[in-house]
């Protein structure tokens, strides 16, 4: 079966391409994605395995950027301001986000040490937390090398798809 990261990469590739539909089947697992273009993009993926229910996830529509005239573009350069989110003074380069809706856990079990703390150095393949979804415990990897500078979710908290969990200062 495909890993969550592989499915995320497939979604990104399909979204950036001109392909409208994509189906992948391997060892009894089937992943189908369909992109509809009506004032935005909606992606749906289905993962089907023998004797298991269908899992469907819908990603929110993505707005296409509007074309600008030369005059609008010049006006923006003159009034250019920083549009970064308020980080509370924390310097970071990357946010590790939740790949799914679920419950956030900082350690593999209640009596174990946490995976990472503020100041911990991580590699791209380092596990930083677990997100439990439908009784499945999904290990979330850092995806970048660097230092954890902020932890944004509380242990046992419900997290949403795309919600920032950690801030990392990359090396």
N, C-alpha and C positions, 0 to 999 in steps of 0.2 A: 504494500500500500504506500502511496505517496506521503511524504512528510508534509507538515503544515507549511514549512518554508518553501518546499518545492511547489506547492499549490499557489502560494502567494506570488512566487516568481512567474508561474504560468499566467496568473491573472494580470500581472503587470505587463508581460509581453503581449498578451492578447489585447489589452487596453491600448497599448501604444501602436499596435498594428492596424491594418485595414481589414483584418479577418473578422467576420461577423459571428461565426460559430466554430467551435473546436471541441473534438471528442477524443479522449485518450482511454484505451482499454488495455489492461495488463493483469494477468493472474486473477481474473474474476473481479477486478476492481475497475470501475468505469468513472471517468471524470468528464463531464460535459459542461461547456461554457457557451453562453449565448450573449451577444452584445446587441442591444437595441438602441437605435439612435432616434430619439424623439425629444428634442430640447435637452438632451443630456444622454448619459450612458448608464445603462443598468446591466450589471453582470450577475449571472446566476451560475452557481456550480452545484453539481450533484455528484455525490460519491455513493456508489452502489456496490455492495458486496453480497455474496450469496447469504441468504437467511438473515439479513440485517436491514433495518429501515433505511429509507432514503434521507440523506442529510442535505438540506438546502440552505444556502446563505445568499442574501441579496445585499449588494453593496450600494450605498447611496449614489444618486446621480452625480456626475461630474460636469460642472459647467465649463463650456469651451470659452477660452479667452476671447474678448471682443477686440476687433481691429481698431487701431488708433490712427487718427490723422496726424500729420507732422506737427500741427499746432498743439494738439493735445499732448503729444510726446515731449515737446519742448517745455510746455508748462509744467509737466511733471518733474523734469530735471531741475527747474528753478526752485520748486517747492519740495524737493526730495527730503523726506524724514525717515528715520529708522522705524520700520514696521515690525520689529522683533517682538515676540510676546514678552510679557513681564516675567523675568526669571528670578527676581528677588536678589539680584546682584551675583548670581551663580554663573561662572564662566564655563560654558560647555559647547561641544561641537556636534553632538549626536544625542538623540533621544531614543531609547529602547521602548517600543510601543507594544501593546497587547495585540497579538494576531487574532484574538477571538474574544467573545464575551465569556466570562467565567469568574471564578473566585481566585484571587491572587494570594499566593503563599510564598514567603521568603525563605522557607526551609523545607527539606524533604519530608520531615515529620515534626510533630509538635515538640518533641524532646531533643531534636537535632539542632546544631548550630545553623545560622542563616548562611545562604550561599555567598552573599556579598554584603558589605557594609560601606558607608561613605568612606572613601579613601582606598578601597580595594582596587587592585589592578586586575583587569580582565583581558582575556584574549578573545578573538572572534568566536571561538567555539566554547567559551566558558558558559556554563549554565548559571543564570543569575536569579531565576525564580521558577515557580511552577504556576500555571493557570489551569485550574480544574474546570472542565466543561463536560457535562453529561457523564459524570463519574469517571472520566478519563483525565489523568494527570499529565499535562503537556509541559515538558521542560522548555523554557525560553532561553535562548542563547543570546550573548551580547552582540553578535554580528560585527563588532569592531573591537580593536585593541585600544585600551586606554584605562582611565581611572574613573571610578564611580564618584560623581561629585554631589549627586542628590538622589534620594529615593522618594518617589512621588505617590506611592500607594501604600496603604496600611495592610498589615498581615490579616488575611481573612476578609478583605474588602472585595465587593463585586466590582469588576472592571469591565469596560466596554471595548469593543473592537476599535483599534487605533488609539486608545488612551495611552498617553505617556506614562511609563512606569519608572524609568530611571533616566538620569542625565549623565552623559559620559564626556569627559575631556579626552579626546583622542590624542595619541602620541605622534 
